[in-house]
Amino acid sequence: MPQKRRMTLSDVAEVAQVSEMTVSRVLRDKGVVSKRTQQKVQEVIERIGYVQNKLAGSLAENRSNQVAVIIPSLTNNIFTEVMTGITSELERVEYHAVVGVSDYDLNKEESLIVSMMSWRPAAIIVSNAVHTERATNILRNTDIPVVEIMSLSAAPIDINIGINHRKAAHDLAQYVISKGYRRFGFLGWNERDIAAAERFSEIQSVIHQHGHEFLPPDPYDSPPNFLRGKEGLKGMLQDNPKLDAVFFPNDTTAIGGMIHCIESGIDIPGDVAIAGFSGLAVGQNMPLRLTTIQTKRFETGQLAASEIIRRLNGRSGIACHDMGYVLLGGQTT
């Protein structure tokens, strides 16, 4: 991979055809600069992915031992395992992760990228393969390793580690359908969760291809936790008592649904089948083992950190890693 260099204030000035002093004034919001020139400079900054350097003097030339990591949630258990994999590998070589939480919001992710990159991290890990235009420009034009994790991308920025969510959802849907169920529901997801939205879209497509009934979800903007799964399934079955199988966006909500069934005397899978996604250990140690897709969270984080260390040591690596998945046919379907 050709060595890239950071975009500098001089680059902004050259593209905008103004002086470096003018760019500096715009960035500091001090001095007299026309609104037209301010707008022109800001447009160039966003287009070329320039991030202001907040480190002064000789520190700006040194490589930090901090790795920026942006995850979408602290309440979703899968990211705890991802972070454990990242930190365990980084700490071996005395690097440290600095974490930001985007709440599945691409604009918030952009703000975190701008903030973190201004402090010149050694590398950056983002748990997403879709970004705003400005965030993409910043990541594409930086000279540090960039790792996109969790989802595979058709056009990775640098290093990409994840799974094909549509293929995993397709396999899960085909498996549940093969058990003889005909009336399906999908308990909603955080509507900003792009990977969960992809899985829903694929499950819906497979069910429709088989000509079965499908209740579309009601996307929600709340943590995908036990309570959401418990209350969500309760309401769904009250409104649609003939449902015989329900897909959940993750194992945590699926376990909440299982708890509702146990408390209400609803037989699993006789009255309703339940399928999750992620393969959490708790789901495999419930009274009934959960049908789900098992993903490699710890290994994903560990590999992301390993690729960063490899790149920082001057060795190139594979740009794209498909971590694969395992369909766990449990006792809930």
Secondary structure as GFF3:
##gff-version 3
##sequence-region A 1 333
A	DSSP	alpha_helix	9	16	.	.	.	ID=ss1
A	DSSP	alpha_helix	20	28	.	.	.	ID=ss2
A	DSSP	alpha_helix	35	48	.	.	.	ID=ss3
A	DSSP	three_ten_helix	57	61	.	.	.	ID=ss4
A	DSSP	beta_strand	66	71	.	.	.	ID=ss5
A	DSSP	alpha_helix	77	90	.	.	.	ID=ss6
A	DSSP	three_ten_helix	91	93	.	.	.	ID=ss7
A	DSSP	beta_strand	96	101	.	.	.	ID=ss8
A	DSSP	alpha_helix	106	117	.	.	.	ID=ss9
A	DSSP	beta_strand	123	126	.	.	.	ID=ss10
A	DSSP	alpha_helix	133	141	.	.	.	ID=ss11
A	DSSP	beta_strand	146	151	.	.	.	ID=ss12
A	DSSP	beta_strand	159	163	.	.	.	ID=ss13
A	DSSP	alpha_helix	165	178	.	.	.	ID=ss14
A	DSSP	beta_strand	183	186	.	.	.	ID=ss15
A	DSSP	alpha_helix	194	209	.	.	.	ID=ss16
A	DSSP	beta_strand	213	215	.	.	.	ID=ss17
A	DSSP	alpha_helix	226	239	.	.	.	ID=ss18
A	DSSP	beta_strand	245	247	.	.	.	ID=ss19
A	DSSP	alpha_helix	251	264	.	.	.	ID=ss20
A	DSSP	beta_strand	273	275	.	.	.	ID=ss21
A	DSSP	three_ten_helix	281	285	.	.	.	ID=ss22
A	DSSP	beta_strand	292	294	.	.	.	ID=ss23
A	DSSP	alpha_helix	297	312	.	.	.	ID=ss24
A	DSSP	beta_strand	320	322	.	.	.	ID=ss25
A	DSSP	beta_strand	326	328	.	.	.	ID=ss26
###
